Amino acid sequence: MRAIVVGAGIGGLAATLNLNRAGHEVTLVEQTPRFTEAGAGIQLAPNATRVLRRLDLLGAVAAQAARPSHVSFRTWSDGAEICRYALGHEVEDEFGAPYLQVHRADLQQALAAAVPPESVRLDTPVVGIDQDDGAAYVTTASGERLAADLVVAADGIRSAARQWLFGADEAVFSRTAAYRALLTADDVADLDLPDTGVWLGPGRHFVHYWVRRRELLNIVAVFGTDTATESWTAEAEPGEQLRTFDGWDPRVRGALERTGQVFRWGIYTRAPLARWNVGRVTLLGDSAHAMVPFQAQGAAQAILDAAVLGDCLAGATPAQVPDALDRYVRRRLATATNMQARSARAGEDFHLPDGAEARARNARMAAHAAEHRFMPVATAWAADVLDERATW
């Protein structure tokens, strides 16, 4: 079969590789003129790294990644540890795949390097997707009309394909934004930071973890706000991050003081859909289920979508595409939608005001950690996405 994938982000690249693996001819269409470095850190739990292993890419990604030993949850003002969970070899022993922290560009490069160059069409904006009984079509900005048996729209949170399929539907502002920056290991050597840290405070939380072989520390400082632009490249005003996190633990302030370029990223989501597919066209990744990043599962869910899509289309004929896409959506929609909701709840929990509610949250977290080696979200790590019977 012939397939067209629109969008060369993490989800689109993974979809291309999984469809190739399923035996299909794939054209990957991307509007930018080249693969560019965007964003910073991504956390890949075992549900995602298990898929990378099947694609024979785990070694390449792991070689550029960091392998954290643990995650420590802490209070905002004095850094007192609420609880900690294992993330190192114990995770790999339990779930059969590692927990990795990686720069987004390194993951994208590993995925892109595995895609045959002749399958990629860069600098090709898409202005329309349509279909008839026999084929699906992608129209480019130059007026070219590409035909295929299947079109996968992995065109991100601002998905035009989603509107073409289901009508007017805008991204939803989460009323949170984040300062993002990268620091070198030398920059923070004296700060006594935990290996991976999540610091919880009223209306804010601060996350840090290593990427790129532990050479760079990725920091994400999340705060509530009434307005923010959804942009990977919008810069914060000088000192803005320090004013927003005034009074926080000196280690958090120390990291924020040492940042050079700081980006201000408005966090947007998409409302859940009742279905992702129409006929021979389907959504995948953020275009279907963009979520707040507070369970570190956004990229993972796109990678899982791609694996199931390839599995459902393995051996399919052109006439079987609509039914195969129905199976793909049945296997993925509920899980991804549940993770959307779970991530949103985590953000609310992280940002509770000081007082009785925060104390009760901390007590719940400590009690859970006393009984479990792994975070609550680890229930999503265990299931093999290619086992149709798997649930979490």
Salt bridges, closest charged atoms under 4 A:
GLU37 OE2 - HIS103 NE2 3.61
GLU81 OE2 - ARG74 NH2 3.85
GLU81 OE2 - ARG84 NE 3.04
GLU90 OE1 - ARG373 NH1 3.54
GLU92 OE1 - ARG67 NH1 3.28
ASP93 OD2 - HIS89 ND1 3.58
GLU94 OE1 - ARG373 NH2 2.94
ASP106 OD1 - ARG212 NH2 3.01
ASP130 OD2 - ARG145 NH2 2.43
GLU144 OE1 - ARG121 NH2 2.69
ASP169 OD2 - ARG162 NE 2.41
ASP169 OD2 - ARG270 NH2 3.32
ASP190 OD1 - ARG258 NH1 2.54
ASP195 OD1 - ARG214 NH2 2.49
GLU215 OE2 - ARG213 NE 3.08
ASP226 OD1 - ARG175 NH2 2.27
GLU230 OE1 - ARG158 NE 3.73
GLU237 OE1 - ARG243 NH2 3.93
GLU240 OE2 - ARG264 NE 2.65
ASP249 OD1 - ARG251 NE 2.96
ASP305 OD2 - HIS289 NE2 2.56
ASP305 OD1 - ARG332 NE 2.68
ASP311 OD2 - ARG331 NH1 2.98
ASP326 OD1 - ARG275 NH2 3.71
ASP349 OD1 - ARG364 NH2 3.29
ASP384 OD2 - ARG54 NH2 2.57
ASP387 OD1 - ARG389 NE 3.11
GLU388 OE2 - ARG331 NH1 3.73
